[in-house]
């Protein structure tokens, strides 16, 4: 991340506070959710302290927003932009958003693939019947199967239109 000016730090803090209030949670709840102390979250919001990229990712996930909604323009460098979205495929991001909308318990925690590329990746964790499944490597295949299933259902349940 590029070095932030005092104004940019305050802007970042203000955005975190706005998104937190929009979500209707307290600083304490945000701190507990992301695993930081209450005092640290308060300093983030005041612009006295800047969260690292990993913390920003956790904050954005906790507040149901994108890092881009929090960070002032021009602050992220090119490497950060590559790492911001661990789910690099836009279709996969939309699919996970749709799963959440449909009430599927779905989390996308980020991790650094230190053994291979040292790039940030996202696990895709689905929780059902008290069991959690990581579908990170099967997500593309699941999306293809979902599309095929959808088209089959559309043919079976839809009414054919002339034309």
N, C-alpha and C positions, 0 to 999 in steps of 0.2 A: 504494500500500500504506500502511496506517495505520502510525504510528510504533510501533515495537515496544519493549516493556520489556526489560530485561536477562533476565528469566525467559523471555519469549517467544523472544528470540534464542537462548537456550540450548536451549529446547525444539525450535526449528527445527533447530539444529545437531545435536541428539541424534537427531532423526528422520532427517536426511540420513545420519548415520553408521549408524543401524540399518538403513535401507534399502540402503545401500551394502554393509554386511556381509552382509545377507540375500541380496543378488545375488552375493556372493562376489568382489567386486573391491576393489582397493586404492585409496587416495586418488590415487595416481599415475595409475592407469587412468582413474578418474573425471575427473581434471583433464585428461588428454589427450583424453578423449571430448568434454568440453564446451568445450575450448579455453581453459582457465584454468591458471594456475600451481599447482603442488602446494601452495605456501604459502597461496594464496588458498582452496583447498578445505579445508585444515586450519583456517583461520580461520573458514570457514563452519561447520564441524563443532563448533568450540569456542564458537561464538556471539559471536566477536569481530568478525565482519563479516557483513552481511546481503546475500544475493544479490538483485539486482533481479528483476523479474518475468520478463524474458527469460531470465536465468540460471536462475531457478527452473524455468522450462519445460524448459530443456535438461537440468537435473539430473533432473527427474522423468522425462523421456523416457529418459535414460541408465539410470535405475534401474527402468524399467518400472513406474512408479507414477503416480498423479495428484498434482498440486500440493497438493490437499486433504489428502493423506496426510502431507505434510511440514509445512504451515503450521498453526500453532495457530489454533483457532477465533477469529473476530472480527478477525483481522489484515487480511484482504483487504477492501478497500472495494468498493462496487458496481461501479465502473468496472473494477477488477481482476477481479471475478467474471465480467464480460462477456468479458474478454480471456483468462481462464485457458484456456478451451476454444476454440481456434481452429476446431476442428471442432464447430460449434455444434449440428448435428443429431445427436441421440443415436443414431439409426439408422446414420448414417455412421460414428460412433465405433465402434459395435459391429461394423459391417461391416469396418472396417479392423482391428479386433482379431481378427476371424474370419480375415481374410486372413493375418495374422501367424501365427495358430494353425495354419493350413493350410500354413505354410512359405513363403508368398509374401514376398519381400523388399520391405517396405513401410515408408516413413518419412514422418513428418508434421512437417517443420520449419516453424516459425512465422516469419512475416515481417509487418512493418507495411506496410499498404497506404497509403503516403504520398501517392500521387497522387490517390486517391479519397476514402476515408473516414477515413484515419488509424487504422483499427481493425486489430487483429491478425487475421491469417488463417493458414491452414495449407495448404501445398502437400501434395499426396498423391503421393508419389514411389514408383513401382513399378520395381524393377530385375529384368530378365529377360534372359538371354543377353548379359550385359555391356552392356546398354543401359538407360538410365533414362528413364521416361516420367512426366510430371506429368499426373495425371488429376483434378486438383482440380475443374475445371469440368465434367467428364464423369461425376463420381462418382454423382450421382443417377440419371442415365440407365443407367449400368452396374449399379447396384443393381436397377433395374426389370427390366433384361434378365436379370440373374442370377435374380431371383424367377421370371420367366416360364420360364426354362430349367429351374430346379428343379422347377416344377410340371409341365412337360412330361415330364421324366425320371421324376417320381413316377408319372404316369399310365402311362408306358411300362414301367417296371420294377417298380412296386408291384403287389400283388395286391389286386383290388377286394374290399372287405369288404361283406357284406350289411348292409342297413339303410337 
